[in-house]
């Protein structure tokens, strides 16, 4: 399995900080933000990793990370995204590198307390398809929300006014090799982007989507408030460590 970290975008919600650097290079407590999704993949046993980024400061990723030796990696791969075309469009840039392999995708501003090794191992044992990670939140109307029927995911709705559950779809996705053909079929949403929710709903209609509810806290770091929350959570309990203390469910401060 290969790992892909999506770290593009303009980071407009963090202006003026992002006028001089990419959002994913900002500090979260004592490390740059990008360190946390890399460690998430490494802790899951994934050694082949690509970072998709863009913008004028994209070269700073190479200066900071090199070939990934700080994470015990022998090599890191990079792809460049021009403009903003959505998560699914950014993912499509990794197609030729990852084609033929299962992938684990992590959004570059997502932080978790524990690790996803169990979920990754379960997906490896799954007969193709996809897997999403869910987390209970107190304000599901701000997220993509999953509806469940027992062990089956029946649908995902983006930012519903009347959510059917409090289970948010967090920024960790696992796909088989069909994902590239699915991306080719997508039409831009009303905001002009290729939406990852459309990819996930394709697998749900196909009957090949599984899920797992994440243990421990989760947050992103895409706004000033969530950046503060993320820094405090890491300072208080660490993140991405296999021996991290058990944490309560924390809603993403978006």
N, C-alpha and C positions, 0 to 999 in steps of 0.2 A: 504494500500500500504506500502511496505517495501523499505527502502533505502539501497543501496550498494555503498560503496566508494572503488575504486580500487587504492591502494597506495603501490603497489609492484614495481618491477623493480630495476635495479642497479643504475640508475641515472648517467650513464657514461658521459653524456654531462655536468655534474656539478662536475666532478673530478677536484681538489682533495677534495672538500667539502664533497662529498658523500663517501669518504674512511672511514669517522668516524661516519657518521650518515645516516639515510634514507633521501632521497630527500624531502619527504613530512613533515619532521620535521624541515627543514630549515626555518628561519624567512622570512616572507613577511611583511615588515614594522614592526608592533608591535605585531604580532602573528605568531605562527608556521603555516606553509602552510596548514596543515591538518585541522585547525580550519575553514577555509573558505568553503570547501565542506560540512563539517558537518553543518555549519550554513545555507548553501543553502538548505539542506534537512529539517532542523528544520523550517526555514521560510516558506517552502512549506507545513507545517503541518504534516510532516513525523516524527514519534517518534521511530519507530523500525528501527535501523540502524546497519549494519555490515560493518566492515572495513577489507578488504582483503589486507594483506601485506606479506612481506617476508624478507629474508636476516638476517644477524647477529644482526641487531639492532631492530628487530621486537618487542622485549619486551619493548622497549622505548615508544611505542605507549600506552601500558597499564600503564606505569609509568606516562606518561603525561596526558592521558585522563581518566583513571579509568573507571567508569561507565557512564561518560558523564554528571556529575552533573553541570559542568560549562555551559552546554547548556540547562539545565532544563530537562535532560533525566534521567530516572530511571535506564537505563541499556544500555550498548553498547556491541555488539557482535564482535568477531574477528575470522578471518580465516587466515591460513598460506599457502602461495604459495611457492613451492619449485622451484627454478630456474625461467626462463622466458619463458612462453609459449604463450604470447600474451594476449590481453585484454579479448577476449572471453574465453580463458582457465581460466584466473583468475576469471572471472564472474562465471564460472561453479562451482567453489569451494563453492559458496553460495547456491547451488541447494537445499540441504536438509533443510537448514534453511528457505528458502523463498518459497519452493515448494507450489504451489496452490495459491499464492498471486501475484498480479501485483507488479512490481518493478520499481524503479527509480534509475538509475545507474549514478554516477558522477565520473569522473576521478579525482584523488586526487590532481592534479596540476592545475585544472581549477578554475578560479576565475571569478565571475560576479559582476556587479555593483548593480543590482536590485534583483529581485527574480523570481522564476518560479512557484509561487503558482497558477496563472491562468492557465498555461500550464498543471500542475499536475491535477488540478480540471477538465480541459477539457478531459484529458486522462482518468480520473476515469469515466467520463460520456460516453466515447467512448466504442463502443461494441467490446472490445478486441483489438488485434493487437499491434501496436507499435507507438511511437512518437519520433521524433528527434527534436533537437533545431538547428537552422541555424543562421549564422551571416555573414553579408557582410564583405568581406576583400579585401584588395588591391592587394594581391598576392595569389590568390586561388590555384595556381599550387603547393603550399606546403602542401595542405590539402586534406581531402576527400571532394569532391565537389558534391553537389546535383544538379540534373537537375529537373526542374519543368514543369508541364503542367497545368496551372491554380492552382487549389488547390491540385493537385496530384503530388507526388514525383515519377518520372519515373526511376530514377537510381542514384547511387552514384559511382564515380570513384575516386580511391586513387591517389593523386598527378598527375593529368593529365597534359601533356605538353601543351594541348590546351583546357583549361577549358570551359565548356559550360555555366557556370555562375560564379558569384563571391560569391556564397553562400557556405561557409564552414560549414561542420558538426562539431559542437563543442562537447565536451566530456560530454554530458548529454543525456541519452537515457532512454526511458520508454518502458517496454515490458509486455505482458501478460504471462501466465504460459507456453505457447508453446516454450518459448525461450530455455528451457533446452533440449528439443528434437531437436531443430534446432542446438544447439551447438554440439550435438552428431553426427550430419551428416557432420560437417565441416572437410575439409582436410587442413593440414598446407599449408601456402603460401610459396612463394619462400624463404622467410626469416625464415621459419620453425615455424611459429606462427599461431594460430587460430585467424583470423581477425574479428573484430567487424563489419567491413564493409560488410562482407559476411552475417552476421546475419541480418543487416539492409536491404541488397538487397533481402534476402529471404522474408521479410515482404513486400517489395515493389512488388515483383512478386506475392505475395499473394493478393495484393490489399488492405492491411490493415494497411499501413503506413500513418501517418499524420505528419504534421510538424508545427512549429511555429518559426518565426524570432525573435530572442532575442532582447529585448529592453535594451538599455544601453550598456556599454562596456563589453568586455570579453577578457580575455587573459589566457595563461597558465603561468607556471613558471618553465619550464623544461630546460632552458638554462640560462647562465649568463645574456644575454641580456633580455630575457623575465622575468627573476627574478627581474631585475632592473625595467623594465617597470611595472610589477605587483606591486612592492613596491611603486613606484611613484603614480600609479593610486589609490591605497588604501590610501596613505597619502593625496592625493589631494581631494579625494571625497568619501572615504569609500567604502565598498563592502558588499553585502548581507544585506543591511538595507532597510526596506520597505519605509523609507523616504529619501532615497538617491537622490541626484540631478540627473536630466536627463543628460546623458552623450553621447558623440559622439561614433560612431562605431570605435573600435580600433582593428586593426589586431593583431593577436597573433604574438608575436616576438618569433619565435621558435628556 
